[in-house]
Amino acid sequence: MHRRKARLRPHTLGNHPQNSPVMPAKKPSPKESDDALLDAAIAEAAEAKAQQDAEAAAAAAEAASHVRPLSLKEVVAKLNTVPVFKVTNTETGDIVPTPEKNGAACVCWYLDKQDAQVALAIVEAKEPALAGRVALGMAPLGIALAMSEEWGTMASGHEMTQPMRLQASNAVLRGAKGEVEPLPERLRTTLNARTSSIPVFIMEALQSPSCSPVFFRRSDLVACWEATGRPAAAMPNTMTMFDLRVLVVRMLSQKADWRSLTFVGAEGSIAAAEEENQDPRLQAAAAGAAAAQKKRAIDAGDEPPPLEADPAA
């Protein structure tokens, strides 16, 4: 029996794909390796640049969103870190009107505790029946200012029908005599005429992106300067004085980033707030001055920032 020999197909022998297990993969040339690394580096750099641009755009948009006038509620909240004083009826908790210079009674909030104590003594002397039933009380500055200017009950939650005013420290007014500029005409006709000028003090050298303190006494500004470790003799003569209400009107009407603006109550007022510490809105006032000084010291590099593990941070 004749057997037919099987014919092999030579062209199929060893015909394997380039990267099959049988055939080793082709090694790239040195030039191809360099080009691949360069392409990868370029792609990585482009991706990083795109991410940086996106973050910068987001940061710019975030910053731009804060360049705006503040609402009345926001202004009141900033001012509420500063305590003011009033004469109150201890039985009802109501504020007791005190006499003005012309003798007329007026609901008044005092920035200086000593001025409020004088008013209390006058009330007790004029109305002996109130002796022992009146005492000094405290309120947040923002609410007092909003009420005295009759800027609506939305900021205070109260509505007053009696004449009202806010009284600056008489000691500060005497020290700033001749330096306080009168209100602009347009504000003179719209702001409360009973309220005195309320000097506030600002110094550019104490300002930083995170804290721009506003003081109600020169001495507190000097104390903040010295708290940064610099002598009073080295303090620049660049102190600026505003009327508080002029500054508030700017905050309500002008586009700016007002976030860093920090109102710092007088040292005596802060101590009184620490002792009183009854109104939750006054609790922030107790740490207002110290916080402003600490922020400024950190920004100036005179004090290290708090550690992340610091519970007080």
C-alpha positions in Angstrom: 0.0 0.0 0.0 1.4 3.3 -1.1 1.5 5.9 1.6 1.2 9.6 0.7 3.8 11.8 2.4 2.4 14.8 4.3 3.7 18.1 2.9 4.8 20.7 5.3 4.1 24.4 4.7 7.5 26.1 5.2 6.0 29.6 5.2 4.1 28.8 8.5 7.1 27.7 10.4 8.4 30.3 12.8 5.8 32.8 11.6 4.9 34.3 15.1 3.7 37.7 16.1 6.5 40.2 16.9 5.8 40.3 20.6 4.7 36.7 21.1 6.3 34.5 23.8 8.2 32.8 21.1 9.8 36.0 19.6 11.4 38.5 22.0 10.0 42.1 22.0 11.8 44.7 20.0 13.9 47.0 22.2 13.4 50.7 21.5 16.4 52.5 20.3 18.1 55.1 22.7 16.5 57.9 20.6 13.1 56.4 20.9 13.5 56.1 24.7 14.6 59.7 25.0 11.7 60.9 22.9 9.2 58.9 25.0 10.6 60.4 28.2 10.5 63.9 26.8 6.9 63.4 25.6 5.9 62.1 29.1 7.6 65.1 30.8 6.0 67.6 28.5 2.6 66.0 29.1 3.1 66.0 32.9 4.2 69.6 32.8 1.2 70.6 30.7 -1.1 68.9 33.1 0.5 70.5 36.2 0.3 73.9 34.4 -3.4 73.4 33.7 -4.0 72.5 37.3 -2.1 75.6 38.5 -4.1 77.8 36.1 -7.4 76.3 37.3 -6.4 76.8 41.0 -5.3 80.4 40.3 -8.6 81.1 38.5 -10.6 79.6 41.3 -8.6 81.7 43.9 -9.1 84.8 41.8 -12.8 84.1 41.6 -13.0 83.5 45.3 -11.1 86.7 46.1 -13.3 88.7 43.6 -16.4 87.4 45.3 -15.3 89.2 48.5 -14.6 92.5 46.8 -18.0 94.0 47.4 -19.9 96.2 49.9 -20.9 94.5 53.1 -24.5 94.0 54.1 -25.8 95.7 57.2 -25.9 92.4 58.9 -22.2 91.7 58.1 -21.2 95.2 59.4 -23.2 94.7 62.6 -21.5 91.3 63.1 -18.0 92.9 62.8 -18.9 95.7 65.2 -20.5 93.3 67.7 -17.0 92.2 68.9 -16.8 95.5 70.7 -18.8 96.1 73.9 -20.6 99.3 74.9 -22.2 100.3 78.2 -25.7 101.4 79.1 -27.8 102.2 82.2 -30.3 99.5 82.8 -33.3 98.8 85.1 -32.2 95.8 87.1 -35.9 94.7 87.6 -37.0 94.9 83.9 -33.7 94.7 82.1 -34.8 97.8 80.0 -32.3 100.5 79.1 -32.9 103.7 81.1 -32.7 107.0 79.3 -29.9 109.3 80.6 -29.8 113.1 80.4 -28.1 114.9 77.5 -26.2 118.1 78.0 -29.4 120.1 77.3 -31.1 118.1 80.0 -33.4 116.1 77.7 -33.5 112.3 78.3 -32.1 110.1 75.6 -31.4 106.4 75.3 -27.6 106.2 75.1 -24.9 103.7 74.7 -21.4 104.6 75.9 -18.1 103.4 74.5 -16.4 104.4 77.7 -17.3 102.7 80.9 -16.4 105.7 83.0 -18.8 107.9 81.0 -21.5 105.4 81.6 -20.8 105.3 85.3 -21.1 109.1 85.4 -24.5 108.9 83.6 -25.6 106.2 86.2 -24.7 108.5 89.1 -26.7 111.4 87.5 -29.8 109.2 87.0 -29.6 108.0 90.6 -29.2 111.6 91.8 -32.1 113.0 89.7 -34.4 110.1 90.4 -33.9 108.8 94.0 -36.7 106.3 93.5 -34.4 104.4 91.1 -31.5 104.2 93.5 -30.6 100.5 93.8 -32.8 99.6 90.9 -30.4 100.8 88.1 -27.0 99.5 87.2 -24.6 99.4 84.3 -25.3 96.9 81.5 -23.6 96.0 78.3 -24.5 95.6 74.7 -22.7 94.8 71.4 -21.6 97.9 69.5 -23.0 96.8 66.2 -26.5 96.5 67.5 -26.2 99.8 69.5 -25.1 101.7 66.4 -27.8 100.1 64.2 -30.5 101.0 66.7 -29.2 104.5 67.3 -29.2 105.2 63.6 -32.6 103.6 63.1 -31.2 101.2 60.5 -34.1 98.9 61.0 -34.9 96.1 63.4 -33.4 93.4 61.2 -30.0 94.1 62.8 -31.1 94.4 66.4 -34.4 92.6 66.7 -35.7 95.5 68.7 -37.6 98.7 67.9 -37.2 101.9 70.0 -39.5 104.8 70.0 -37.4 107.1 72.2 -34.5 109.4 71.0 -31.3 107.4 70.9 -27.6 108.1 70.5 -24.1 106.6 70.7 -21.6 108.3 72.8 -17.8 108.2 72.1 -15.3 108.3 74.9 -15.2 111.9 76.3 -11.5 111.3 77.1 -10.8 110.3 73.5 -12.7 113.2 72.1 -10.8 115.6 74.3 -7.5 114.1 73.1 -8.6 114.3 69.5 -10.0 117.8 69.7 -9.4 119.7 66.5 -8.3 116.6 64.7 -11.7 115.0 64.1 -13.0 116.1 60.7 -16.7 116.9 60.6 -19.1 114.6 58.8 -19.4 115.2 55.1 -22.5 117.2 54.3 -24.3 114.3 52.6 -23.9 112.2 55.8 -24.7 115.1 58.1 -28.2 115.1 56.9 -28.7 111.3 57.0 -26.9 110.2 60.2 -28.1 110.7 63.7 -27.3 114.3 64.8 -27.4 113.3 68.5 -24.5 111.0 68.1 -21.1 112.5 68.7 -18.1 112.0 66.5 -16.7 108.5 67.2 -12.9 108.5 66.5 -11.3 105.3 65.4 -7.6 104.9 64.7 -5.8 102.9 62.0 -2.2 102.4 61.1 -1.1 100.9 57.8 2.1 99.4 59.3 -0.2 97.2 61.6 -2.3 95.9 58.7 -1.8 92.5 57.1 -3.8 90.3 54.7 -5.4 88.5 57.6 -5.9 91.3 60.1 -6.4 95.1 59.8 -7.1 96.3 63.3 -9.3 99.3 64.0 -8.8 100.9 67.5 -11.0 103.2 69.5 -8.1 104.6 71.5 -4.6 105.7 70.5 -3.1 103.9 73.5 -4.6 100.6 72.3 -3.0 101.1 68.9 0.4 101.8 70.6 0.0 98.7 72.8 -0.7 96.6 69.7 2.5 98.0 68.1 4.5 97.2 71.2 3.0 93.7 71.3 4.7 92.9 68.1 8.1 93.4 69.8 8.8 96.9 68.5 9.4 99.9 70.7 7.0 102.8 70.7 9.8 105.1 69.5 10.0 103.2 66.3 6.3 103.6 65.5 5.8 105.5 62.2 3.8 108.7 62.4 1.2 107.4 60.0 -1.8 107.0 62.2 -5.1 107.7 60.4 -8.2 108.8 62.3 -11.7 108.3 61.0 -15.2 108.8 62.3 -16.6 105.4 62.9 -19.8 106.1 61.0 -17.9 107.4 57.9 -16.0 104.0 57.9 -19.2 102.1 58.3 -20.9 104.0 55.4 -17.8 103.0 53.3 -18.2 99.4 54.3 -21.8 99.5 53.3 -21.3 101.2 50.0 -17.8 100.7 48.6 -16.4 97.6 46.9 -13.4 96.2 48.8 -12.3 93.1 50.6 -13.4 93.9 54.1 -12.7 90.5 55.6 -9.5 91.4 57.4 -11.0 94.5 59.1 -11.1 93.8 62.9 -12.6 96.2 65.4 -10.6 96.2 68.7 -12.4 97.4 71.8 -10.7 99.5 74.5 -8.8 97.4 77.0 -11.0 98.4 79.9 -14.1 97.5 77.9 -12.7 94.1 77.1 -11.9 93.5 80.7 -15.5 94.5 81.6 -16.8 92.1 79.0 -14.8 89.3 80.5 -16.3 90.0 83.9 -19.9 90.3 82.6 -19.8 87.6 79.9 -23.6 87.2 80.0 -24.6 88.1 76.5 -23.3 85.4 74.1 -22.8 88.2 71.5 -20.2 89.7 73.9 -18.2 86.6 74.4 -16.1 87.3 71.3 -15.3 90.8 72.6 -13.3 89.4 75.5 -10.7 88.0 73.1 -10.9 90.7 70.4 -7.9 92.7 71.2 -5.6 89.8 72.0 -6.6 88.0 68.8 -5.9 91.1 66.7 -2.5 91.5 68.3 -1.6 87.8 67.9 -2.6 87.8 64.2 -0.4 90.8 63.6 2.5 89.4 65.5 2.3 86.1 63.5 2.1 88.0 60.2 5.1 90.1 61.1 7.1 87.0 62.0 7.5 88.1 65.6 5.5 85.1 66.9 5.3 81.6 65.5 1.9 80.3 64.2 0.1 77.9 66.5 0.9 74.2 66.0 -1.8 72.1 64.3 -2.0 70.0 67.5 -2.5 73.0 69.6 -6.1 72.8 71.0 -6.3 76.6 71.2 -5.4 77.0 67.5 
